[in-house]
Amino acid sequence: MKLMVNHQTHYHYTQAARNSVQSIKMIPQSSRHQLVESWHISVPGQYTSKLDAFNNLWITASQRHDYHYLTIMAQGVVDLYDTELGYVDTGVSPILFLQGTNMTCCDLMMRDFAQTIVKVNDRHHLVLLAEQILQHIPYQPESTSVTTSAIDSFYAGQGVCQDHAHVFIAMCRALQLPARYVSGYLYDQNQPHLASHAWAEVFVENEWYCFDISNQIFTPKSHIYVAIGRDYLDVAPVRGVREQGGIESMTSSVQVLAC
């Protein structure tokens, strides 16, 4: 399946901003799952690109002069392959994804929740865990923020794809299963205008498997992979710092279409 993506992020500042630096991870790479046929990214000011510790493409853009508006745009065409359910990734050791983070801490109640469902560390029981997490944390847009931790969203009882991924990852690590956070795009023919998406992967039975808790999808046939990491902070599409600027407002739009 061939997909066309247009992702735009616009910033507005009530006062002049300057000396800004943006960390941008909005570039998918070709893999056994997908072929990036074309991709273009437009960023402000001067920029450099490199690979981060997880082999994600990472752009650092800087702008010294005053500005009130800033736009980052990525667009391109990606062809998805019909891949097997699980796969082996030789790039980064699974052991790295046993490490907890502030966003993916797991307390005793969350651990008990997971252990009650996952009697055996296999894919079947993890699917059951994903189902129960969605029941416990129904999808509710704008109910949390990018700083909400797994513990906070678990007790709030509502969240978005980021929260579902964080909670699932936290519980899997508590079960001694390597788990990682994935950012990217999801194609839904009924909803072409979506936000950027997030899901989890777990290393179980010696392979990595996809777990999209929000949509209860466990094969990545409609998913474009952009970046992987331990949590959202490792893969955030845009993070930045600046001098001055007053109040910042941001709007973002994503369109994913079959072509």
C-alpha positions as protocol buffer text, in pm:
chain_id: "A"
residue {
  index: 1
  type: MET
  ca { x: 0 y: 0 z: 0 }
}
residue {
  index: 2
  type: LYS
  ca { x: 136 y: 338 z: -103 }
}
residue {
  index: 3
  type: LEU
  ca { x: 62 y: 635 z: 123 }
}
residue {
  index: 4
  type: MET
  ca { x: 111 y: 1009 z: 83 }
}
residue {
  index: 5
  type: VAL
  ca { x: 178 y: 1214 z: 399 }
}
residue {
  index: 6
  type: ASN
  ca { x: 158 y: 1588 z: 458 }
}
residue {
  index: 7
  type: HIS
  ca { x: 252 y: 1700 z: 810 }
}
residue {
  index: 8
  type: GLN
  ca { x: 258 y: 2071 z: 896 }
}
residue {
  index: 9
  type: THR
  ca { x: 334 y: 2237 z: 1228 }
}
residue {
  index: 10
  type: HIS
  ca { x: 288 y: 2612 z: 1272 }
}
residue {
  index: 11
  type: TYR
  ca { x: 408 y: 2825 z: 1564 }
}
residue {
  index: 12
  type: HIS
  ca { x: 304 y: 3182 z: 1644 }
}
residue {
  index: 13
  type: TYR
  ca { x: 463 y: 3409 z: 1905 }
}
residue {
  index: 14
  type: THR
  ca { x: 310 y: 3721 z: 2057 }
}
residue {
  index: 15
  type: GLN
  ca { x: 656 y: 3880 z: 2077 }
}
residue {
  index: 16
  type: ALA
  ca { x: 965 y: 3846 z: 1864 }
}
residue {
  index: 17
  type: ALA
  ca { x: 1153 y: 3521 z: 1928 }
}
residue {
  index: 18
  type: ARG
  ca { x: 1518 y: 3463 z: 1845 }
}
residue {
  index: 19
  type: ASN
  ca { x: 1812 y: 3228 z: 1890 }
}
residue {
  index: 20
  type: SER
  ca { x: 1590 y: 2922 z: 1867 }
}
residue {
  index: 21
  type: VAL
  ca { x: 1698 y: 2561 z: 1828 }
}
residue {
  index: 22
  type: GLN
  ca { x: 1459 y: 2286 z: 1716 }
}
residue {
  index: 23
  type: SER
  ca { x: 1517 y: 1912 z: 1743 }
}
residue {
  index: 24
  type: ILE
  ca { x: 1311 y: 1751 z: 1465 }
}
residue {
  index: 25
  type: LYS
  ca { x: 1236 y: 1382 z: 1409 }
}
residue {
  index: 26
  type: MET
  ca { x: 993 y: 1373 z: 1117 }
}
residue {
  index: 27
  type: ILE
  ca { x: 1184 y: 1166 z: 858 }
}
residue {
  index: 28
  type: PRO
  ca { x: 1091 y: 800 z: 803 }
}
residue {
  index: 29
  type: GLN
  ca { x: 1352 y: 558 z: 674 }
}
residue {
  index: 30
  type: SER
  ca { x: 1326 y: 260 z: 442 }
}
residue {
  index: 31
  type: SER
  ca { x: 1322 y: -78 z: 617 }
}
residue {
  index: 32
  type: ARG
  ca { x: 1186 y: -428 z: 575 }
}
residue {
  index: 33
  type: HIS
  ca { x: 846 y: -276 z: 662 }
}
residue {
  index: 34
  type: GLN
  ca { x: 840 y: 27 z: 430 }
}
residue {
  index: 35
  type: LEU
  ca { x: 1002 y: 195 z: 129 }
}
residue {
  index: 36
  type: VAL
  ca { x: 1036 y: 572 z: 142 }
}
residue {
  index: 37
  type: GLU
  ca { x: 991 y: 667 z: -223 }
}
residue {
  index: 38
  type: SER
  ca { x: 1023 y: 1041 z: -163 }
}
residue {
  index: 39
  type: TRP
  ca { x: 1040 y: 1271 z: 138 }
}
residue {
  index: 40
  type: HIS
  ca { x: 1093 y: 1644 z: 177 }
}
residue {
  index: 41
  type: ILE
  ca { x: 1119 y: 1843 z: 496 }
}
residue {
  index: 42
  type: SER
  ca { x: 1118 y: 2221 z: 526 }
}
residue {
  index: 43
  type: VAL
  ca { x: 1267 y: 2367 z: 844 }
}
residue {
  index: 44
  type: PRO
  ca { x: 1356 y: 2722 z: 950 }
}
residue {
  index: 45
  type: GLY
  ca { x: 1708 y: 2861 z: 944 }
}
residue {
  index: 46
  type: GLN
  ca { x: 2021 y: 2650 z: 918 }
}
residue {
  index: 47
  type: TYR
  ca { x: 2017 y: 2281 z: 999 }
}
residue {
  index: 48
  type: THR
  ca { x: 2226 y: 1969 z: 1031 }
}
residue {
  index: 49
  type: SER
  ca { x: 2117 y: 1604 z: 1028 }
}
residue {
  index: 50
  type: LYS
  ca { x: 2252 y: 1289 z: 1189 }
}
residue {
  index: 51
  type: LEU
  ca { x: 2145 y: 958 z: 1343 }
}
residue {
  index: 52
  type: ASP
  ca { x: 2060 y: 944 z: 1712 }
}
residue {
  index: 53
  type: ALA
  ca { x: 2134 y: 657 z: 1951 }
}
residue {
  index: 54
  type: PHE
  ca { x: 1831 y: 464 z: 1823 }
}
residue {
  index: 55
  type: ASN
  ca { x: 1922 y: 515 z: 1454 }
}
residue {
  index: 56
  type: ASN
  ca { x: 1648 y: 772 z: 1399 }
}
residue {
  index: 57
  type: LEU
  ca { x: 1715 y: 1054 z: 1154 }
}
residue {
  index: 58
  type: TRP
  ca { x: 1748 y: 1370 z: 1361 }
}
residue {
  index: 59
  type: ILE
  ca { x: 1755 y: 1727 z: 1234 }
}
residue {
  index: 60
  type: THR
  ca { x: 1878 y: 2017 z: 1446 }
}
residue {
  index: 61
  type: ALA
  ca { x: 1765 y: 2355 z: 1310 }
}
residue {
  index: 62
  type: SER
  ca { x: 1872 y: 2693 z: 1443 }
}
residue {
  index: 63
  type: GLN
  ca { x: 1749 y: 3045 z: 1375 }
}
residue {
  index: 64
  type: ARG
  ca { x: 1924 y: 3348 z: 1519 }
}
residue {
  index: 65
  type: HIS
  ca { x: 1715 y: 3633 z: 1377 }
}
residue {
  index: 66
  type: ASP
  ca { x: 1386 y: 3769 z: 1514 }
}
residue {
  index: 67
  type: TYR
  ca { x: 1063 y: 3603 z: 1402 }
}
residue {
  index: 68
  type: HIS
  ca { x: 696 y: 3581 z: 1499 }
}
residue {
  index: 69
  type: TYR
  ca { x: 601 y: 3279 z: 1289 }
}
residue {
  index: 70
  type: LEU
  ca { x: 770 y: 2945 z: 1234 }
}
residue {
  index: 71
  type: THR
  ca { x: 661 y: 2655 z: 1013 }
}
residue {
  index: 72
  type: ILE
  ca { x: 796 y: 2301 z: 987 }
}
residue {
  index: 73
  type: MET
  ca { x: 659 y: 2089 z: 704 }
}
residue {
  index: 74
  type: ALA
  ca { x: 723 y: 1729 z: 603 }
}
residue {
  index: 75
  type: GLN
  ca { x: 569 y: 1551 z: 309 }
}
residue {
  index: 76
  type: GLY
  ca { x: 636 y: 1246 z: 100 }
}
residue {
  index: 77
  type: VAL
  ca { x: 531 y: 906 z: -28 }
}
residue {
  index: 78
  type: VAL
  ca { x: 590 y: 578 z: 154 }
}
residue {
  index: 79
  type: ASP
  ca { x: 511 y: 229 z: 25 }
}
residue {
  index: 80
  type: LEU
  ca { x: 420 y: -26 z: 294 }
}
residue {
  index: 81
  type: TYR
  ca { x: 512 y: -391 z: 249 }
}
residue {
  index: 82
  type: ASP
  ca { x: 306 y: -691 z: 357 }
}
residue {
  index: 83
  type: THR
  ca { x: 544 y: -799 z: 630 }
}
residue {
  index: 84
  type: GLU
  ca { x: 530 y: -1084 z: 877 }
}
residue {
  index: 85
  type: LEU
  ca { x: 387 y: -1023 z: 1224 }
}
residue {
  index: 86
  type: GLY
  ca { x: 722 y: -1016 z: 1402 }
}
residue {
  index: 87
  type: TYR
  ca { x: 1070 y: -917 z: 1296 }
}
residue {
  index: 88
  type: VAL
  ca { x: 1429 y: -912 z: 1417 }
}
residue {
  index: 89
  type: ASP
  ca { x: 1598 y: -573 z: 1455 }
}
residue {
  index: 90
  type: THR
  ca { x: 1977 y: -602 z: 1467 }
}
residue {
  index: 91
  type: GLY
  ca { x: 2030 y: -226 z: 1500 }
}
residue {
  index: 92
  type: VAL
  ca { x: 1965 y: -172 z: 1872 }
}
residue {
  index: 93
  type: SER
  ca { x: 1986 y: -433 z: 2149 }
}
residue {
  index: 94
  type: PRO
  ca { x: 1649 y: -519 z: 2310 }
}
residue {
  index: 95
  type: ILE
  ca { x: 1817 y: -493 z: 2651 }
}
residue {
  index: 96
  type: LEU
  ca { x: 1825 y: -115 z: 2610 }
}
residue {
  index: 97
  type: PHE
  ca { x: 1444 y: -111 z: 2612 }
}
residue {
  index: 98
  type: LEU
  ca { x: 1419 y: -271 z: 2954 }
}
residue {
  index: 99
  type: GLN
  ca { x: 1533 y: 58 z: 3102 }
}
residue {
  index: 100
  type: GLY
  ca { x: 1258 y: 259 z: 3271 }
}
residue {
  index: 101
  type: THR
  ca { x: 1214 y: 633 z: 3228 }
}
residue {
  index: 102
  type: ASN
  ca { x: 1022 y: 903 z: 3413 }
}
residue {
  index: 103
  type: MET
  ca { x: 745 y: 873 z: 3154 }
}
residue {
  index: 104
  type: THR
  ca { x: 721 y: 494 z: 3184 }
}
residue {
  index: 105
  type: CYS
  ca { x: 743 y: 420 z: 3556 }
}
residue {
  index: 106
  type: CYS
  ca { x: 526 y: 134 z: 3681 }
}
residue {
  index: 107
  type: ASP
  ca { x: 394 y: 120 z: 4038 }
}
residue {
  index: 108
  type: LEU
  ca { x: 266 y: -184 z: 4230 }
}
residue {
  index: 109
  type: MET
  ca { x: -97 y: -144 z: 4125 }
}
residue {
  index: 110
  type: MET
  ca { x: 1 y: -125 z: 3758 }
}
residue {
  index: 111
  type: ARG
  ca { x: 228 y: -427 z: 3799 }
}
residue {
  index: 112
  type: ASP
  ca { x: -56 y: -625 z: 3960 }
}
residue {
  index: 113
  type: PHE
  ca { x: -288 y: -517 z: 3676 }
}
residue {
  index: 114
  type: ALA
  ca { x: -43 y: -659 z: 3422 }
}
residue {
  index: 115
  type: GLN
  ca { x: 40 y: -979 z: 3610 }
}
residue {
  index: 116
  type: THR
  ca { x: -327 y: -1063 z: 3655 }
}
residue {
  index: 117
  type: ILE
  ca { x: -368 y: -1069 z: 3276 }
}
residue {
  index: 118
  type: VAL
  ca { x: -30 y: -1185 z: 3149 }
}
residue {
  index: 119
  type: LYS
  ca { x: 7 y: -1537 z: 3288 }
}
residue {
  index: 120
  type: VAL
  ca { x: 270 y: -1625 z: 3029 }
}
residue {
  index: 121
  type: ASN
  ca { x: 506 y: -1383 z: 2852 }
}
residue {
  index: 122
  type: ASP
  ca { x: 382 y: -1445 z: 2500 }
}
residue {
  index: 123
  type: ARG
  ca { x: 217 y: -1239 z: 2228 }
}
residue {
  index: 124
  type: HIS
  ca { x: -131 y: -1378 z: 2294 }
}
residue {
  index: 125
  type: HIS
  ca { x: -134 y: -1259 z: 2655 }
}
residue {
  index: 126
  type: LEU
  ca { x: 8 y: -920 z: 2556 }
}
residue {
  index: 127
  type: VAL
  ca { x: -281 y: -872 z: 2316 }
}
residue {
  index: 128
  type: LEU
  ca { x: -514 y: -940 z: 2609 }
}
residue {
  index: 129
  type: LEU
  ca { x: -323 y: -681 z: 2813 }
}
residue {
  index: 130
  type: ALA
  ca { x: -360 y: -426 z: 2533 }
}
residue {
  index: 131
  type: GLU
  ca { x: -734 y: -486 z: 2526 }
}
residue {
  index: 132
  type: GLN
  ca { x: -767 y: -437 z: 2902 }
}
residue {
  index: 133
  type: ILE
  ca { x: -558 y: -119 z: 2898 }
}
residue {
  index: 134
  type: LEU
  ca { x: -791 y: 38 z: 2642 }
}
residue {
  index: 135
  type: GLN
  ca { x: -1091 y: -56 z: 2856 }
}
residue {
  index: 136
  type: HIS
  ca { x: -924 y: 94 z: 3163 }
}
residue {
  index: 137
  type: ILE
  ca { x: -804 y: 406 z: 2976 }
}
residue {
  index: 138
  type: PRO
  ca { x: -1062 y: 494 z: 2708 }
}
residue {
  index: 139
  type: TYR
  ca { x: -939 y: 716 z: 2427 }
}
residue {
  index: 140
  type: GLN
  ca { x: -1024 y: 1077 z: 2511 }
}
residue {
  index: 141
  type: PRO
  ca { x: -874 y: 1354 z: 2293 }
}
residue {
  index: 142
  type: GLU
  ca { x: -703 y: 1643 z: 2473 }
}
residue {
  index: 143
  type: SER
  ca { x: -738 y: 1471 z: 2811 }
}
residue {
  index: 144
  type: THR
  ca { x: -362 y: 1461 z: 2874 }
}
residue {
  index: 145
  type: SER
  ca { x: -46 y: 1637 z: 2758 }
}
residue {
  index: 146
  type: VAL
  ca { x: 296 y: 1535 z: 2631 }
}
residue {
  index: 147
  type: THR
  ca { x: 425 y: 1556 z: 2990 }
}
residue {
  index: 148
  type: THR
  ca { x: 170 y: 1307 z: 3130 }
}
residue {
  index: 149
  type: SER
  ca { x: 340 y: 997 z: 3268 }
}
residue {
  index: 150
  type: ALA
  ca { x: 219 y: 638 z: 3248 }
}
residue {
  index: 151
  type: ILE
  ca { x: 126 y: 641 z: 3618 }
}
residue {
  index: 152
  type: ASP
  ca { x: -73 y: 965 z: 3583 }
}
residue {
  index: 153
  type: SER
  ca { x: -272 y: 845 z: 3282 }
}
residue {
  index: 154
  type: PHE
  ca { x: -335 y: 503 z: 3440 }
}
residue {
  index: 155
  type: TYR
  ca { x: -502 y: 663 z: 3742 }
}
residue {
  index: 156
  type: ALA
  ca { x: -675 y: 933 z: 3537 }
}
residue {
  index: 157
  type: GLY
  ca { x: -856 y: 660 z: 3345 }
}
residue {
  index: 158
  type: GLN
  ca { x: -842 y: 841 z: 3013 }
}
residue {
  index: 159
  type: GLY
  ca { x: -582 y: 934 z: 2756 }
}
residue {
  index: 160
  type: VAL
  ca { x: -462 y: 929 z: 2397 }
}
residue {
  index: 161
  type: CYS
  ca { x: -230 y: 708 z: 2193 }
}
residue {
  index: 162
  type: GLN
  ca { x: 79 y: 841 z: 2370 }
}
residue {
  index: 163
  type: ASP
  ca { x: -65 y: 744 z: 2709 }
}
residue {
  index: 164
  type: HIS
  ca { x: -173 y: 399 z: 2592 }
}
residue {
  index: 165
  type: ALA
  ca { x: 177 y: 334 z: 2461 }
}
residue {
  index: 166
  type: HIS
  ca { x: 345 y: 459 z: 2779 }
}
residue {
  index: 167
  type: VAL
  ca { x: 125 y: 248 z: 3010 }
}
residue {
  index: 168
  type: PHE
  ca { x: 168 y: -63 z: 2797 }
}
residue {
  index: 169
  type: ILE
  ca { x: 545 y: -14 z: 2777 }
}
residue {
  index: 170
  type: ALA
  ca { x: 570 y: 43 z: 3154 }
}
residue {
  index: 171
  type: MET
  ca { x: 381 y: -278 z: 3227 }
}
residue {
  index: 172
  type: CYS
  ca { x: 580 y: -483 z: 2976 }
}
residue {
  index: 173
  type: ARG
  ca { x: 907 y: -369 z: 3128 }
}
residue {
  index: 174
  type: ALA
  ca { x: 774 y: -461 z: 3471 }
}
residue {
  index: 175
  type: LEU
  ca { x: 720 y: -808 z: 3325 }
}
residue {
  index: 176
  type: GLN
  ca { x: 1086 y: -805 z: 3211 }
}
residue {
  index: 177
  type: LEU
  ca { x: 992 y: -769 z: 2846 }
}
residue {
  index: 178
  type: PRO
  ca { x: 1182 y: -513 z: 2635 }
}
residue {
  index: 179
  type: ALA
  ca { x: 933 y: -256 z: 2505 }
}
residue {
  index: 180
  type: ARG
  ca { x: 976 y: 59 z: 2301 }
}
residue {
  index: 181
  type: TYR
  ca { x: 780 y: 363 z: 2189 }
}
residue {
  index: 182
  type: VAL
  ca { x: 716 y: 422 z: 1818 }
}
residue {
  index: 183
  type: SER
  ca { x: 613 y: 747 z: 1653 }
}
residue {
  index: 184
  type: GLY
  ca { x: 477 y: 770 z: 1302 }
}
residue {
  index: 185
  type: TYR
  ca { x: 161 y: 790 z: 1098 }
}
residue {
  index: 186
  type: LEU
  ca { x: -150 y: 575 z: 1069 }
}
residue {
  index: 187
  type: TYR
  ca { x: -361 y: 543 z: 757 }
}
residue {
  index: 188
  type: ASP
  ca { x: -737 y: 529 z: 816 }
}
residue {
  index: 189
  type: GLN
  ca { x: -948 y: 554 z: 503 }
}
residue {
  index: 190
  type: ASN
  ca { x: -1237 y: 693 z: 708 }
}
residue {
  index: 191
  type: GLN
  ca { x: -1026 y: 963 z: 874 }
}
residue {
  index: 192
  type: PRO
  ca { x: -762 y: 1105 z: 636 }
}
residue {
  index: 193
  type: HIS
  ca { x: -695 y: 1399 z: 869 }
}
residue {
  index: 194
  type: LEU
  ca { x: -528 y: 1264 z: 1183 }
}
residue {
  index: 195
  type: ALA
  ca { x: -264 y: 1370 z: 1429 }
}
residue {
  index: 196
  type: SER
  ca { x: 73 y: 1201 z: 1426 }
}
residue {
  index: 197
  type: HIS
  ca { x: 40 y: 860 z: 1588 }
}
residue {
  index: 198
  type: ALA
  ca { x: 215 y: 652 z: 1853 }
}
residue {
  index: 199
  type: TRP
  ca { x: 219 y: 283 z: 1939 }
}
residue {
  index: 200
  type: ALA
  ca { x: 443 y: 28 z: 2109 }
}
residue {
  index: 201
  type: GLU
  ca { x: 662 y: -262 z: 2010 }
}
residue {
  index: 202
  type: VAL
  ca { x: 755 y: -548 z: 2241 }
}
residue {
  index: 203
  type: PHE
  ca { x: 1039 y: -798 z: 2208 }
}
residue {
  index: 204
  type: VAL
  ca { x: 875 y: -1129 z: 2286 }
}
residue {
  index: 205
  type: GLU
  ca { x: 939 y: -1479 z: 2154 }
}
residue {
  index: 206
  type: ASN
  ca { x: 1267 y: -1344 z: 2008 }
}
residue {
  index: 207
  type: GLU
  ca { x: 1101 y: -1095 z: 1774 }
}
residue {
  index: 208
  type: TRP
  ca { x: 959 y: -742 z: 1782 }
}
residue {
  index: 209
  type: TYR
  ca { x: 580 y: -715 z: 1756 }
}
residue {
  index: 210
  type: CYS
  ca { x: 352 y: -417 z: 1699 }
}
residue {
  index: 211
  type: PHE
  ca { x: 91 y: -320 z: 1961 }
}
residue {
  index: 212
  type: ASP
  ca { x: -131 y: -27 z: 1866 }
}
residue {
  index: 213
  type: ILE
  ca { x: -337 y: -10 z: 2183 }
}
residue {
  index: 214
  type: SER
  ca { x: -554 y: 287 z: 2082 }
}
residue {
  index: 215
  type: ASN
  ca { x: -681 y: 113 z: 1768 }
}
residue {
  index: 216
  type: GLN
  ca { x: -636 y: -249 z: 1879 }
}
residue {
  index: 217
  type: ILE
  ca { x: -420 y: -318 z: 1575 }
}
residue {
  index: 218
  type: PHE
  ca { x: -144 y: -575 z: 1614 }
}
residue {
  index: 219
  type: THR
  ca { x: -2 y: -585 z: 1261 }
}
residue {
  index: 220
  type: PRO
  ca { x: 157 y: -265 z: 1122 }
}
residue {
  index: 221
  type: LYS
  ca { x: -1 y: -286 z: 778 }
}
residue {
  index: 222
  type: SER
  ca { x: -129 y: 74 z: 796 }
}
residue {
  index: 223
  type: HIS
  ca { x: 154 y: 225 z: 1000 }
}
residue {
  index: 224
  type: ILE
  ca { x: 444 y: 438 z: 879 }
}
residue {
  index: 225
  type: TYR
  ca { x: 740 y: 416 z: 1117 }
}
residue {
  index: 226
  type: VAL
  ca { x: 927 y: 743 z: 1180 }
}
residue {
  index: 227
  type: ALA
  ca { x: 1121 y: 700 z: 1506 }
}
residue {
  index: 228
  type: ILE
  ca { x: 1168 y: 460 z: 1797 }
}
residue {
  index: 229
  type: GLY
  ca { x: 1281 y: 525 z: 2153 }
}
residue {
  index: 230
  type: ARG
  ca { x: 1226 y: 451 z: 2520 }
}
residue {
  index: 231
  type: ASP
  ca { x: 935 y: 697 z: 2544 }
}
residue {
  index: 232
  type: TYR
  ca { x: 783 y: 1005 z: 2379 }
}
residue {
  index: 233
  type: LEU
  ca { x: 1072 y: 1231 z: 2473 }
}
residue {
  index: 234
  type: ASP
  ca { x: 1312 y: 1020 z: 2264 }
}
residue {
  index: 235
  type: VAL
  ca { x: 1099 y: 1050 z: 1950 }
}
residue {
  index: 236
  type: ALA
  ca { x: 907 y: 1379 z: 1978 }
}
residue {
  index: 237
  type: PRO
  ca { x: 849 y: 1519 z: 1627 }
}
residue {
  index: 238
  type: VAL
  ca { x: 957 y: 1867 z: 1740 }
}
residue {
  index: 239
  type: ARG
  ca { x: 1124 y: 1990 z: 2059 }
}
residue {
  index: 240
  type: GLY
  ca { x: 1283 y: 2328 z: 2093 }
}
residue {
  index: 241
  type: VAL
  ca { x: 1417 y: 2617 z: 2297 }
}
residue {
  index: 242
  type: ARG
  ca { x: 1422 y: 2989 z: 2222 }
}
residue {
  index: 243
  type: GLU
  ca { x: 1489 y: 3332 z: 2364 }
}
residue {
  index: 244
  type: GLN
  ca { x: 1186 y: 3554 z: 2434 }
}
residue {
  index: 245
  type: GLY
  ca { x: 881 y: 3519 z: 2207 }
}
residue {
  index: 246
  type: GLY
  ca { x: 614 y: 3586 z: 2466 }
}
residue {
  index: 247
  type: ILE
  ca { x: 322 y: 3342 z: 2447 }
}
residue {
  index: 248
  type: GLU
  ca { x: 357 y: 3055 z: 2203 }
}
residue {
  index: 249
  type: SER
  ca { x: 64 y: 2898 z: 2017 }
}
residue {
  index: 250
  type: MET
  ca { x: 98 y: 2589 z: 1801 }
}
residue {
  index: 251
  type: THR
  ca { x: -123 y: 2418 z: 1544 }
}
residue {
  index: 252
  type: SER
  ca { x: -44 y: 2091 z: 1373 }
}
residue {
  index: 253
  type: SER
  ca { x: -214 y: 1902 z: 1092 }
}
residue {
  index: 254
  type: VAL
  ca { x: -146 y: 1561 z: 941 }
}
residue {
  index: 255
  type: GLN
  ca { x: -300 y: 1418 z: 626 }
}
residue {
  index: 256
  type: VAL
  ca { x: -241 y: 1056 z: 525 }
}
residue {
  index: 257
  type: LEU
  ca { x: -391 y: 943 z: 193 }
}
residue {
  index: 258
  type: ALA
  ca { x: -370 y: 629 z: -18 }
}
residue {
  index: 259
  type: CYS
  ca { x: -221 y: 694 z: -360 }
}
